[in-house]
Amino acid sequence: MALYDPLTGLPDRALFGDRLRQSMARADRRKGALAVLVIDPGAAAGETAIKAAGTALAERVRGTDTVARLDADRFAVVQTDLDRFDEAAFLAQKLLEGLGPAAGVGIALYPDDGRDPEALIDLARDALAAARARGAAFAYHARAATAEAEDRVRLARDLRGALKAGELRMRYQPKLEIASARIVGAEALMRWEHPERGLIAPDAFLGVARESELIVPLGDWALGQVCRDAATLTADAGAPVDVAVNVEAEQFEAPDFARRVAAALDEAGLDPTRLEIEITESSLMRDPEQVADTLLDLARLGVSITVDDFGTGYSSLAYLRRFPVDALKIDRAFVEELPGNAGDAAIVRAIVSLAAALDLRVVAEGVSRQAQLDFLAAEGCDLAQGYLIGEAMDAEDFAALARGR
């Protein structure tokens, strides 16, 4: 009774302070960060409204976070394990969706804004007051952080609309079969034609998509579009064309991912052997047992699997042997200084040798100079892509390039 609010059943201020101190200590051990959010629910402070607000907030935080009733008409949240400071803004948006337009949120960051629990709560209160004064939905204690976070929240809102407005595009970067010097496939790369910001590369918006829970819808759209384009490319090029699509871990981990791939192939009328799924080495190792099941389902469909960014993660060779993988892609970080960098050259030789022993193909990305391509050819690398081979282009231009192979 001393630690929980009797109306909402949430931790009270005393327990919240204790949880905050524990979270700060854990952040220190991990050299991490956290956020303190103070929330004004915006509704009349009647018991029914307060109880409903507490329920709405509790439903929108993770199990590792703490939501509490701070005082009569204020709530607070500790958001742990921050990778980027603007993750707090996305949580604020999520909380506000459950409270209504009159609500507001103030945010303070640990350790940037302070190292004392009570001071952090006070700073978050000050940020809430600043948000109210500006007529904003949320604000950080640091004004510059507010501006940058607001921009990313706007970008997330625009991205949600881009899916409906048809602003997303797929571009295709050619893959060269080194031994025959022929273009035999492409990697599909997403671009966003923003009506005000112009063409945006995925590095600038995938993080926002992940934070705003749009990564799976984006991935599903890309998968369907690539299958449709691949069917057309094979017909227009006059010969089979393999097209690779990148899959994020969140999309790959969906229990029905293989079924979604099968549906996209059926809808497009695409031969499954023409589709490659590229997934990063680190994503494969998040849950190897589940990954193995999904990979087997994809293999049964006839889809090829490429391990992207190979050499940058921490994969187990035992798992790699078990997975039904078809190719390894050498990360561009090991290619850009070839052939002069002895360390990178040794790593590339080792990857090519490993792939040969496992009967896998090897793709090198980021090839921009002839000397790099010559080195890769001499070492037995199978495929190459990069600016030397060709930049990412629309489907029609790629089909024309492929016809001339």
N, C-alpha and C positions, 0 to 999 in steps of 0.2 A: 504493500500500500504506500510505502514511503518512496518508492522508485517508479511507480507507474501512475499515469493520469487516470482517475476513476471513470471519466466520461468517455474517452477515446480508447483506453486500453494501451496507449502508446507510452514509451518511456517519458518520464518527466525531465525537468531541467537538470536535476542532480545526476540521474542516470545518463542523460545525454552528455554531460560534461565528462563523466567517467569513460564512456564509449569514445568520445573525441580524444581524450588523452591516450587511450589504448591504440587508437588508429594512428595518432601522430607517432607513437613509439614504433609501430610497425612500419610506417612510412620511412622513419629514420633508418631502421635496419635494412630496408630494401632500397634506400636512396630514392624514394618515390615522393609522391605528392598527393594531396587530397584537397577537397573543397568543403567549406561550410556554407550552407544555403539557409537563409532565414526567409520564411514565407509568410506573406500576409494573404490569407484566403480571400479577402475582399468582400466577403458576405457579412451580413449582420451577425453579430457575435452571439446568437442564440444557441442553445445546446444542440438542437437538431442540425443546424448549419455547421457548427464546429465538429460534431461527430462525423458528418458526411465528408467534410474536408479531410479529416484525419484518415478516413477509409480510402479516399481517393489518392492521397499521398502515399499511403502504405502499399497500395497496389502498383505503384509506378516506380518503386525503387528496387534495386537488386538485394539479394539476401545478405551481401557483404556490407550494405549501407545501413545507416540508422536514421529513422525518422522519429521525431519526438514532438510533444507539445511543449513549447518553450515557456509560454505564459498564457494569459487569458485568450488572446486573439492572434498569437503568433506560433508558427511551427518552425522546426529546424531539421535539416538533413546533413549528415556527414556522408559525403561521396568519396569512397576510397579508391586507391589504385588508379590515379589519373595518369594517362600517357600524354595528353595534351590539355592545356588549361581550358580550352573551349568546350571540352566534354561537359563541363559544368553548365554551360549555356544550353546545350542540347537536353540535359536533364531538366533544367529550368523550364524549357519549352514543354517538355513532356509533363511536368508537374502542373504547369499552367493550363494545359489542355483538360486536366481533370477538375480544375477549379473554376474556370470561367474567365471572361475578359476583365473583370475588376480586380483580379489577383495580381500580386507582384512578388518578385524574388530579388534578394540581395545576396551577393556572392563574395566570399573572401577565400584566399588560397593559402595553403600551407605547403612549404615554408616561406613562400615569397612575401606574403603580407604580414606575417608575424609567427611567433613560436609559442605564444601563450594562449591556452584554450579560451579563456574569458575574453581576451583581446580579439581573437578571431571572431567570436560571436558578435562582439560590439562592432567590429569592422563590417561584418555582413549586415548588421542592422543599419549602419550608416549607408551602405550601398543600397539597401532597400529604400531608405529615405531619399537617396539621390535619384533612384529610378522613379519614385513617386513624383519628385519635383520636376523631372523631365517628361513625365507622362509616358515613360517606357515600361515594358513588361518586366525587364530585369536589368541589373547593372552589377558590374564588378566594383570592388573597392578601388582598383586601379582603373582610371578612365580609359587609358589606352587599350587595356584588355577588353573593356566593354565594346569599344569601337571595332576591334578585330573580331570578337566573338559575334557581334551583331552582323558583320559582313558574312561570316560563315553560316549563320542561321538563315540569312537572306538567300545565300547560295543554295542551301538545302531546300528552301521553299521553292526556288526557281527550278531546281533539279526535279522536284516532285512534279512540277508543271511540265517540264521538258519531256517526260515520258508520255504525257497525254498530248502534248503539242507537236510531237514528231520532230523534236530538235536534235535527237541523237543520231549519229551516223556511224557506220562501220567502215574502216579503211583497211587495206590489205597490203602488207609488206611482203614482197616476194621472197621465197626460199629457193636457193640455188643448190642443185645436186652437184657437188664439187667434181666428182669423177667425170660426169658427162657434160658439165657446163650448161645444164638445162634448168629452166625454171619449172619446178615440179609441184610447188605449193605456195601457201602464204599463211602468215599469221594475221588474224583479225584483230584490229586495234580500235577501240571506241574513241569517238570524238563527240564533243558537244558544241553545236552551233548556237551559242547564247545570243539572243537578239540584241544585247547591249555590250557584252564583253567580248564578242567575237568567238573564234574557234578556241575551245578549251581542251587541253589534253587530259587524259585520265588521272595523271598524278595530282592534278589540281582539284579534282572533285571526288575521287574514290574515297578519300578519308572522310569527307563530308557525308558521302553516301552511307558509309559504314556507321558513323555516329548517329545518323538520322534514320537508321534501319531501312535504307533503300537499296542496300547492296544486293539482296536477293531479287527484288523486282528488276533491277538493272541487269543482273546476270541472266535472268529468264528472257528478257527482251533480246539481249545480245545473242543468246543461244538460238532463239528462233530466227533472228535476222541472218545470222551466219549460215544456218542450214538452208534458208531460202536462197541466199546469195551463192552458196557453194553449188547448189543444184544448177543454178543458171550459169555459173562460171564454167563448170564442166561441159555444159552444152555449148557455150559460146567459144571456149578454147579449142574444142574439137578433140580433146583428150582428157583423161581423168585429172582432176586437180584436188589435192589434199588441202584442206583449210583447218587451221588450228584456232581454237578459241580459249581464252584464259578464263579460268573458273576460280572465284574467290573461295576461301575456306568455308565461309558461312553458307554459301550456295551448295558446295560439295557435300557438306555435312547434313543437309536436309535428308530425312529418311527416304524420300521418294525421288531423289535426284536422278537415278537411272531411269525411272519411269518418265520423268520430264524430258530427259534426252530422247527417249524412244518416241515420245509424242511429237517432239520438234522434228525428228527425222521423218516420221510418218506424214506429218502435215506438209513438209517441204518435198516429199518424195525423193529424199537424198539417200544414196547408198551409204550405209553406216561406215564402210571402210574409207570413205572420203573425209570423215570427220575426225579431228584430233582434239582431245581434251588436254589442255596444259594446266597443271597445278603445281604450285611451288613446293619445293622440298620441305620447307618448314610446315606447310599446311598438311602434308602427308603424315607428319609425325605427331600431330596434335592428338589423334586417337587412332593408332595403327590398326587396331582390330576392326573398328567400324570402317576405316578406309579400305581395308582388304576386301570386306564384303561388297562395298560399292564398286571397287575396281573390278571385281569378278563379274558383277552384274553388267558393267559397261563392256567388259571383254566379251561376254556372251552376246551382246548386241553387235559386236564387230567393230566397235569404236576403238581408236588408238589412244594410248596414254603417254604423254610426255611429262617428265619431271623438269619443271622450269627452275631457273636459278640454281642449278645443281652446283654443289661445292660451297654454297653460302650458308647452308643449314647444318643440322646435326643428325642426319639420317643414319639409321642402323643398316649396315650392309646386309644383315640377316633379313631385315624386313624388305629391303630392296630386292633381294633374291626371291622372296615370296610373292611380292606384288606382281601382277600381270602388266608390267610396264614395257613400252615399246621403244622409248627413246629418252636420252638425257640431253638437256639443253645446258651448255656451258654459259654461265653468267658473263655478261659483258665486262664485268670488272676484271676477269682473267684474260680478256681478249684485247683490251684497249692498248696495252703496252707490249704486245707481241710484235716481233719475236725477240725484242731486246731485253725484256725483263726475264731473267733466268728463273726466278721463282714462279712466275705465271706460266712460263713455258713448261716447267716441270709438272705443275698442276694439270695443265691441259693434256700433257702426255699421259699422266696417271688416269685421268677421266676417260680418255680414248681407250687406253688399255683395259680399264675396268669394264667399259661398255662392250668391248670386243669379247672379253671373257664371259660376259652375261648375254651375249648375242643381242645387243641393243644398238640402235643407231645413235649417232651423236650429232647434235645441232649446235653450231656456234652463233651467238647473236652479237650484235655490235661491231660487225666487220665493216670497217670504213676505209681500209688501205689495202693495196695489192699485196704488200709484204705480209700482212696478217693472213690473207687468203692463201698465199703460197706456203706459209708455215703450216696452216691447218691441213692443206692438201698433202703435204709431205708426211704429216703425222697420222693420216688416215681418217680424218674427220669426214663425215658423210655429207652434211648439209651446212649451209651458211646463210645468214641474213644480216642486213645492215645497209648503211647508205651506199656502200660500194656496189651492192647488188641492186638496190632500188629503195626509194622512200615509200612510206605508206601512201596508197592511192585508192581512189574509189574503184568499185567493182568493174565498171566498164573499162577503165584504163588498164586494170590488171588483166582482164580478159584479152585485151589487145596485145599486151606484153606476152602473155602465155601463148597466144596463137603464133607469135614469132619465134617460139623456142625451137 
